[in-house]
Amino acid sequence: MTPTNDETPRATIVVTPRERFGLARQSLESLFAETDTPFDLVYVDSGTPRKLKTWLEEQSKERGFTLASFPSILPPNRARNVGLERAKTDYVVFVDNDVIFSKGWLSALIECADEEGADVVAPLTCEGPEVHAVVHQAGGAYAQDKDDFFARPRGERAIVDQMTHHKERREALPALERQETGVCEFHCVLVRRSVFDKIGPLDEGMVATKEHMDLCMSVHQAGGKVFFEPKSVITYLFPTRQHAMQIADFPFFLVRWSPEWQRASLDHFREKWGLAEDEYFRSRYSKLGWRRREGVSKTLLKKAPVLGKNRKFVEFGAKFVDPLAACAAKALVWQQARTEGKARRTQSAG
């Protein structure tokens, strides 16, 4: 974005698809309305429905931001690295395309990073359907003791996956304070660009899940600091009846949360960090299809006239619809791999 004053942007915001596109327009409009400090913007267009793609092209010309377009679906970290490659500012802020922002969210993140020398800063992340009302994550932890975690032999390290104040209402909480934290998610996170000189780009082997833990663990291992800054507030609008999935979202969603991509991520995560195959991982391996069932199969049934409002109908019908959705997901993942393979061969030949 071209700054509205003489200040030079210190942050590049990189917007990438999380799992759908129905809220992308609302999210981008919120970003421009609530960001009170100059910034550069790289918007990664990957697997975007045609109507939204046309609107993004118009917006990029009107507002002067970079639109990086790709015909196929990019895994999240690959999409984020596209933005990282184009960033020239002190900080890179990764945000998903289904986030609503509060006034001053970016300036608070930058202020925390400057004052604390932080390499990663996370806002207070809320979850919808209400905006800025219910906490999704106020920092968290991947280990009870980070030093002990890294000191343990490979195969004996355990993940705890703690999300502080998860699902608690903000109004019921004591005053939250800026503090160091163990982990934060990619709904919105500021990262000092120079830290990538130490840890390398985001790991593209993390194709679907746990990439946020991987980043924070890499930063800590390199001696960096991760902070939580409650003055910055954003809300992640996950799919609900109020913010329902659209049929046009299904192809991206099915690939993004496919069992194949999730399993590959978990396997890579365990191998990379020498993690024990404990109950934490056994539980996640056993639930690889839950997002498909909730996000696609049940969403389709909820769209049925009259019966779609009946919970028993939706639960029962999902038993028959979900196997079809699983087959569709497998076909889409196969097509995605075929497209990527063809692109790599063309690139090598060139």
N, C-alpha and C positions, 0 to 999 in steps of 0.2 A: 504494500500500500504506500502511496506517496504521502509523506507526513504533512499534517496540516499546519505545522509551524517549522521553525528552523532546527529543531532538535533532530539528531541523527538516531534512527531506531537502534535499540540495543538488543532487541529480540526478534527472531523470526518465528512466526507461528506456522506450524505445519499441521494442516487439517487432513486427516485420513479417514476412510470409511471404517466404522466399527463393525456393524453387522447388517445395516440396512440404510435406506436413503429417504424414507418418508419425512424425517425431521431435519434433513440437511439444510433446506432453505431457511427454516426458522432458526436453526443454530447459527448459520452464517450471519443472518440479520442481527441476532443477539450479540454476536462477537463484535460487529462494527458499532452497534449502539452502546455497548457497555465498556468498551476498551478506551481508556482515557489517556493512553500514552502511545507515542508513535511506534509502529511495528512494520516489519515486512511480513508478507503472507505468501506461503506456498500451499496451494490447494491441490491435493493428489486425487485425480479423477481416475478411478479404477473400477470397471464393471458398472458404471453409472447408467441408470435408465435414460433413454434418449431425451425425454422432456426436461429432466433435471440437467442433463449435460448441456443442452442448449442454453438454459438459464445461467449456468455457471460460466459458459463462454461469454455471454453478455455481461455478466457481473465482472469478470476478469478484465474486460476492456474498459468498462465504466469506472471501476474502482482502482484499476492499475495493479492487480496482483498477478502472481505467476500461477498459471493453471498447467499442471503436469499431467498429461492425459495418456492413458494406457488402455488398449482394447480389452485386455483380459483382467481377471481378478488377481490382485496382488495380495499375498499374505501381509498381515499388519506390519511386521518389522521391515519387510522389503519396501512397503509404501512409505514408512517413516524414513528409511534411509534415502529414498528419492528426495524428500524434503531436506534432510540433513546435508546431502551433497550440494544443495543449492543455497544453503545458509552461510552468510558471511558475518553475522552479528555475534556479540559476546554470548548470547543465550539462544537456545532453541527450545520452543515450547510445543510439545506434541499434544494435540487435542483431537478427540474423536468428533465425528460429524453429527452427533446426537446430543450435544452438550449445550446447556443454557448458562449464560454468564451473569455475574453480578457486577455492579459498577466498581471499578478499581481493582478488578481481579488480577490483571497483569502487573500493574505497578507494585502491588503488594508482594508478588512473587519475586520481582527483580530486587526490591528493597531488601527482602530477606536474604537473597543470594549475596548481595553486596555486603550487607552488615555482618553476616555469619561466615562468609567465605564458603558457602554451600555449593556443592556440585550438582545436587538435585534438590528441587523444592516442589512440594505437593500442596495443593490447596485443600480446604475443607470440601470434600466431594460429597454432595447429597444425591439422593435418588428420587425419581418421580413416583407417582404422577404430580404431586405437589412440587413447586419449585422452591428450592433453598429451605426446605422444612424438615426433611428426614435425612439423617446422616447415612451415607453409604460407607464412607471411610474417613477417619480422622487420623491418618497415619496407621501404622501397624507393625508387624514383625514377621520375619521368616524363620527366626530362631530365638529361643529363650536367651541365649548368650552368644553373640556373634563371634567373639574370640574363641570360645570353646567349639563352636560350629566349624570354623576353619581349621582348628587344631586337630580335629578328629580325623582318623584314617578314612580313606575313600570306602564307601559302602556302609559307614556307620553314622553318616550325617543325616539328621532328621529335620524335616520342614514342619513348621507349626501353622503357618498361614493365618495369622491373627489380623483382624480388621477392627480397629479401635472404634467404639461407639456405634458399631454397625446396627442400623435400623432404629436407633434412638432419635427422638425428636430434639431438634436444636433447643427449643424453648425449655426443655426439661434438664438440660446439661448445665454444669457450672461453666464459668468463663473459660474458654479454651485458650491456651497459650502456645506461642511459637516454641518448638522444641525439636531436637533431633529425633529421628524415627528410623525404623528398620526398613520399611517397605512402603511403596505407594503404587497406585495403578496408573494406567496410560489414558484414562478418561481425560486427564489434563495433568501435565507435569512439565516443569521447567528444568532444563539440563544445561549446565555450562558447556559451551561448545568445545572448549579445550580438553575436557575430560575424555573426549573420544580419541584424542591423541594417545592416551594411556591405555584405554580399554578396547579401542577399535570401534567400528560401526556396530549398530545393534545386530545381534546374532540372528541371522535369517534362518537358522536351523530351528528356531522357536517359531513355528509357522502359525500357531493358533492360540496357545495358552501359556501362562506362566512367564511370558516375556518381561513383565514388570518386575518379577522377582529376580530374574536373570540380570536385568540392568542394575538394580540396587545391590545385588550381591557382587557384581563386577566392580561397581564404584567403591564399595566397602573394602573389597580385596585389594584395590589399588590405593587405599588410604584416604579415600574421599568421604564426604559427609552428605547425608540425606536429611532434609529438614521438612517439617510440617508447618505451614503458615495459615492459621485460621482466619486471618484478615482477608484472604482470597477465598471466595466461595463460588462454586459452580454446581450445576445439577446435571446428572446423567439421566436422561429420559428413556428408561428401558421399556420394552414393549408391554403395554397394558391396554385395556379397553379404551382408555382415554387417548392413548398414543399407540394405536394398533399397527401391527405389521400390515404392509400392503402386498398384494400378490406380486407386484413388480420387484419386491425385495427378496422374494423366495430364492431365486438362483444364487445370488450372492450369499445369503444367509446359509443355505444348505452346504455350500462349499466351505465357507468361513468356519462353520462349526461342525464340519463332517467328522465322523469318528476317525477317519484316516489322518486328517490334519492334526486332530487333538492327540491321537496316539503317538504320532511322529514327534510332536512337541514334548510330550511327557517322557518318551524314551530318550530324546536328546537331552532334556533337562537333567534326568537322572544320571546319564552317562557323563555329561559335562562336569557336574558338581559332585559326583561320587555319592549320590543319595541312596539311602536304604529303600528297598522296595517294601515299605511298611504299610500299615492300614491306610495312611493318607493316600498313597498311590493306588492301592487296591480299590479303594472307594471310588477314585476318579476313573480308573480303567473300567469299572463296572457301570458307570453312568454316562458313557460317551454320547448316548443318543437323547439325553433329556432336553437339550436346547431345541433339537429338531421337533420333538414331540410338542413342546410348549409353544415354540415360535412359529411352526409351520402347520403341523397336523391339527392341533387344537384351534389355531387361528382360523384355518379353513372352515372348520366345523362351526365356530362361533359366528361366521358370516352367513350361516344358513338362516333363512327367514323363520321367525318364531322359535323354532327348536334350538337355534344357536344360543339362546339365553338360558337354556336348561343345562345345568352343570352335569347331570347324569348322562344326558345325551352326548355331551362333548367328551366326557371321560370314556363312555362305552364306544363311541364312534372312533375315537383315537386308536383303539386296538386294531381297527381295520384299515384306517387311513395311514397310520404311521409306517407300516411295512412298505406301502407304495411310495411314501416320501423318502424312505431309506433307499429304495431302488433308484429313485430320481437323483438322490444325492450321490450315489455311487457313479451313476452315469455322468453327472456334472463334474465330479472329481476326475474321472477318466478323461473327459473332454478337455478339462483344464490342463492336465498333465500332457496330453497330446499336443495341445496348442503351445505350451511352454517348450516342449521338446522340439517342435518344428521351428520355433523362434530361435532356439539355441543353435540348431543346425544351420539355419540361414545366416546367423551372425558369424558362426565359425567359417562358413564357406566364403563369406564376404571379407 
